[in-house]
């Protein structure tokens, strides 16, 4: 169980998973469990509450996580999920200043994710993960009080790129090593799913 000062966490599972043939990417399986279950297992000890951003019937995920649907129409991408999460935290957990978000396709998230992002965000106001020279802006820690700025970006300006959001809110990158494997390896294609299965076998403690 994480300390009471830990952020609220949310897994973003609202995508359409076209490159994996459609359906819920989070329910694809590696190492005998779903991507969603693996991510929840890794994230739960790091956060005070774990939420799931998804659209449609919540029962299909098979986990006792509160589901926060997108509030904007037409599935406008991960920024809509982040906004829904920030609004939910403001309503349901008014004492919590931060929301940690991760995508539903990163099954090897680091165990120090929340702690290291919080250390950076405490100074800069927001932080996101990086590894191997690449940014992972959906893996981030965001101030709940910034939600109106995000709403303006999404609704008034029609901007859907997460990169624009990290620029707008002044988020800073936090680097993790990419060896012996990248902790932010994400599953987008059948080949990625096969590689994730190989990694799960090679590193059974994950």
C-alpha positions as a printed NumPy array, in Angstrom:
array([[  0.   ,   0.   ,   0.   ],
       [  1.383,   3.393,  -0.969],
       [  1.722,   6.232,   1.504],
       [ -1.218,   8.58 ,   1.894],
       [  0.808,  11.324,   0.2  ],
       [  1.107,   9.298,  -3.009],
       [ -0.655,  10.615,  -6.105],
       [ -3.85 ,   9.261,  -7.583],
       [ -2.981,   6.966, -10.504],
       [ -4.903,   6.294, -13.691],
       [ -4.408,   3.796, -16.518],
       [ -5.46 ,   5.196, -19.898],
       [ -7.333,   2.461, -21.755],
       [ -9.646,   4.484, -23.959],
       [ -7.823,   3.892, -27.268],
       [ -9.149,   1.94 , -30.252],
       [ -6.127,  -0.39 , -30.765],
       [ -6.349,  -0.404, -34.566],
       [ -2.836,  -1.799, -35.132],
       [ -3.654,  -4.834, -32.983],
       [ -6.849,  -5.53 , -34.88 ],
       [ -9.207,  -3.479, -32.725],
       [-10.818,  -4.257, -29.395],
       [ -9.357,  -3.582, -25.966],
       [ -5.57 ,  -3.599, -26.142],
       [ -5.488,  -3.725, -22.338],
       [ -7.023,  -7.222, -22.418],
       [ -4.275,  -8.753, -24.584],
       [ -2.28 , -11.278, -22.563],
       [  1.42 , -11.768, -21.879],
       [  2.975, -14.02 , -19.265],
       [ -0.438, -15.454, -18.418],
       [ -2.115, -12.165, -17.476],
       [ -3.623,  -9.211, -19.27 ],
       [ -1.639,  -6.069, -19.973],
       [ -4.073,  -4.229, -17.717],
       [ -3.583,  -6.636, -14.804],
       [  0.217,  -6.392, -15.099],
       [  0.134,  -2.595, -15.136],
       [ -2.295,  -2.455, -12.21 ],
       [ -0.061,  -4.811, -10.221],
       [  2.987,  -2.612, -10.8  ],
       [  1.235,   0.696, -10.221],
       [ -0.994,  -0.068,  -7.217],
       [  1.822,   0.071,  -4.606],
       [  2.906,   3.461,  -5.944],
       [ -0.399,   5.356,  -5.791],
       [ -3.059,   6.142,  -3.209],
       [ -5.957,   5.208,  -5.524],
       [ -5.857,   3.569,  -8.952],
       [ -8.415,   4.537, -11.618],
       [ -9.087,   3.254, -15.121],
       [ -9.919,   5.6  , -17.988],
       [-12.055,   3.62 , -20.436],
       [-15.232,   3.935, -22.447],
       [-18.072,   1.425, -22.604],
       [-18.983,  -1.347, -20.126],
       [-16.53 ,  -1.483, -17.214],
       [-17.245,  -5.138, -16.416],
       [-15.251,  -6.413, -19.396],
       [-11.955,  -5.492, -17.74 ],
       [-12.434,  -7.87 , -14.822],
       [-10.639,  -5.679, -12.273],
       [-12.156,  -3.804,  -9.319],
       [-10.955,  -0.406, -10.519],
       [-13.16 ,   2.698, -10.597],
       [-13.751,   3.534, -14.273],
       [-13.56 ,   7.153, -15.436],
       [-14.905,   7.589, -18.993],
       [-13.944,  10.353, -21.389],
       [-16.244,  13.338, -21.1  ],
       [-15.438,  14.732, -24.556],
       [-17.072,  13.202, -27.665],
       [-15.413,  11.361, -30.571],
       [-12.555,   9.711, -28.581],
       [-10.075,  12.578, -29.028],
       [ -7.086,  10.66 , -27.687],
       [ -5.101,  10.437, -24.454],
       [ -5.433,  14.117, -23.572],
       [ -9.179,  13.581, -23.157],
       [ -8.448,  10.749, -20.743],
       [ -6.007,  12.892, -18.783],
       [ -8.598,  15.68 , -18.589],
       [-11.296,  13.246, -17.424],
       [ -8.928,  12.002, -14.734],
       [ -8.023,  15.494, -13.539],
       [-11.705,  16.445, -13.333],
       [-12.493,  13.23 , -11.44 ],
       [ -9.696,  13.779,  -8.922],
       [-10.863,  17.378,  -8.348],
       [-14.361,  16.11 ,  -7.559],
       [-13.65 ,  12.872,  -5.697],
       [-10.265,  13.528,  -4.047],
       [-10.073,  17.294,  -3.468],
       [ -7.019,  16.953,  -1.22 ],
       [ -4.921,  15.29 ,  -3.929],
       [ -2.842,  17.748,  -5.987],
       [ -1.434,  15.303,  -8.574],
       [ -2.612,  12.661, -11.049],
       [ -0.201,  10.053, -12.418],
       [ -1.174,   8.695, -15.853],
       [  0.162,   5.688, -17.761],
       [ -1.041,   4.012, -20.974],
       [ -2.575,   0.543, -20.991],
       [  0.147,  -0.85 , -23.268],
       [  3.308,  -0.495, -21.11 ],
       [  3.541,  -3.761, -19.142],
       [  7.013,  -3.223, -17.618],
       [  6.627,   0.119, -15.824],
       [  9.37 ,   0.882, -13.256],
       [  8.684,   0.464,  -9.553],
       [ 10.052,   3.951,  -8.83 ],
       [  7.867,   5.675, -11.421],
       [  5.651,   7.696,  -9.078],
       [  8.46 ,   8.622,  -6.684],
       [ 10.822,   9.935,  -9.355],
       [  8.134,  11.827, -11.268],
       [  6.898,  13.363,  -8.013],
       [ 10.393,  14.54 ,  -7.173],
       [ 10.625,  16.383, -10.49 ],
       [  7.024,  17.624, -10.577],
       [  7.312,  19.052,  -7.074],
       [  9.662,  21.666,  -8.515],
       [  8.473,  22.061, -12.113],
       [  4.752,  21.425, -11.613],
       [  4.601,  18.46 , -14.011],
       [  6.925,  15.694, -15.207],
       [  6.97 ,  12.88 , -17.745],
       [  9.062,   9.782, -18.442],
       [ 11.882,   9.378, -20.944],
       [ 14.221,   6.508, -21.817],
       [ 16.737,   5.639, -24.502],
       [ 16.577,   9.119, -25.994],
       [ 12.782,   8.955, -26.397],
       [ 10.019,  10.813, -24.583],
       [  6.937,   9.048, -23.212],
       [  4.646,  12.021, -22.554],
       [  1.543,   9.981, -21.659],
       [  3.498,   8.594, -18.686],
       [  3.312,  11.723, -16.595],
       [  2.435,  13.428, -13.349],
       [  0.07 ,  16.386, -13.697],
       [ -1.233,  19.038, -11.334],
       [ -5.   ,  18.787, -10.882],
       [ -5.224,  22.584, -10.808],
       [ -3.971,  22.682, -14.423],
       [ -7.123,  21.025, -15.751],
       [ -8.726,  24.227, -17.067],
       [ -5.621,  24.954, -19.11 ],
       [ -5.823,  21.455, -20.581],
       [ -9.536,  21.927, -21.286],
       [ -8.76 ,  25.135, -23.183],
       [ -6.065,  23.349, -25.186],
       [ -8.398,  20.491, -26.124],
       [-11.736,  22.231, -26.547],
       [-11.015,  25.835, -27.517],
       [ -7.849,  25.175, -29.55 ],
       [ -8.659,  21.662, -30.803],
       [ -5.165,  20.414, -29.953],
       [ -4.809,  16.646, -29.42 ],
       [ -1.03 ,  16.2  , -29.315],
       [  0.322,  15.301, -25.885],
       [  3.601,  16.986, -26.837],
       [  1.796,  20.336, -26.957],
       [  0.415,  19.709, -23.493],
       [  3.832,  19.031, -21.949],
       [  5.101,  22.255, -23.515],
       [  2.074,  24.175, -22.28 ],
       [  2.328,  23.002, -18.667],
       [  6.133,  23.146, -18.463],
       [  6.562,  19.425, -17.751],
       [ 10.139,  18.208, -17.376],
       [ 11.503,  14.829, -18.553],
       [ 12.766,  12.216, -16.085],
       [ 15.153,   9.707, -17.667],
       [ 15.241,   5.95 , -17.005],
       [ 17.859,   3.538, -18.401],
       [ 16.708,   1.512, -21.427],
       [ 18.917,  -1.513, -20.641],
       [ 18.621,  -4.418, -20.157],
       [ 15.129,  -3.541, -21.387],
       [ 13.126,  -0.362, -21.816],
       [ 10.659,  -0.034, -18.907],
       [  8.376,   1.953, -21.215],
       [  8.284,  -0.652, -23.989],
       [  4.776,  -0.399, -25.391],
       [  2.645,  -2.906, -27.259],
       [  1.177,  -1.57 , -30.501],
       [  1.485,  -4.447, -33.004],
       [  1.429,  -8.263, -32.994],
       [  5.243,  -8.209, -33.177],
       [  5.343,  -5.997, -30.098],
       [  3.066,  -8.433, -28.293],
       [  5.432, -11.294, -29.143],
       [  8.424,  -9.265, -27.912],
       [  6.593,  -8.465, -24.672],
       [  5.978, -12.175, -24.176],
       [  9.706, -12.825, -24.68 ],
       [ 10.619, -10.143, -22.15 ],
       [  8.151, -11.525, -19.617],
       [  9.787, -14.944, -19.942],
       [ 13.319, -13.525, -19.764],
       [ 12.565, -11.409, -16.681],
       [ 10.036, -13.45 , -14.653],
       [ 10.311, -11.154, -11.637],
       [  8.618,  -8.341, -13.578]])
